[in-house]
Amino acid sequence: MKNIQPILRFLGCQISFWLKVSLVGFVLFMLSSTLSAQEKVFDQANQLYNDGKYEQAIEKYHAILNAKFESPELYYNLGNAYAKLDELGQAVYYFEKGKKLAPDDEDILNNLSFVKNRVVDDITPLPEIGLNAFLNKISTQLNVNQWAKLAVGMSILFVLMFLLYHFTYQSLLKRIFFTGILLAIFLFSASIYFAFHQDNYLKNNQEAIVFANEVTIKSEPLDKGENIFLLHEGTKVVVLETVDNWKKIKIADGKVGWIKSDKIRVL
């Protein structure tokens, strides 16, 4: 029996290994099949859009979103479809969603700018000044995930530079690799800082889009509150506070007021 037990343990390990391999293979196969199915739906939606059947295209795009898939291209196409139907609030909303995933996408930025020019409210933003404004501008150049990926890349660069520095004996190369180590440390630290800075900024500056054709902003979270200004569909606001079914908002020129929660949609 003593000679058989090692064999049984070996066979058990082999069976366990191949079961795990099979499970991983099955998961990858199912994921690939799901992605393929969503790509097919996406192509169908694009064809409907090209045929001018915007409402049907929107249904297909939303079916993909309901399946928990998202991409800048999906939000871009949704924004275009809603813009064709003159639903400015929806168009701005989905272009903004796409912008969050791809901040530098020129097509998204151009179409978002075009749609915003059609929005009734022409609000002049307050100029941002000071160190915090500078940090906000830098941190929004990438989204949180992109900053995190950059941090991972810099950590890999650090390890590479350290190994090259350790195993190199030429003084010139050692200085170059040491500089690379310092640069990797600096960029890693900066990436981590800006990732947290942007995450904190987004938490404290929750953006939303006005969906009502026209809505009166109140001085307090009550229907009888004083009317202080009007907003229209497609205007972007920042949510500061929530009280029952009211939200305290701020617009780009610094004005603050209260709006019913169902009149806006948080990004």
Helices and strands as residue ranges (DSSP letters): H 4-50, H 54-66, H 72-84, H 88-101, H 106-116, H 131-139, H 144-167, H 171-204, E 206-210, E 214-218, E 227-232, E 236-243, E 246-250, E 256-260, G 261-263, E 264-266
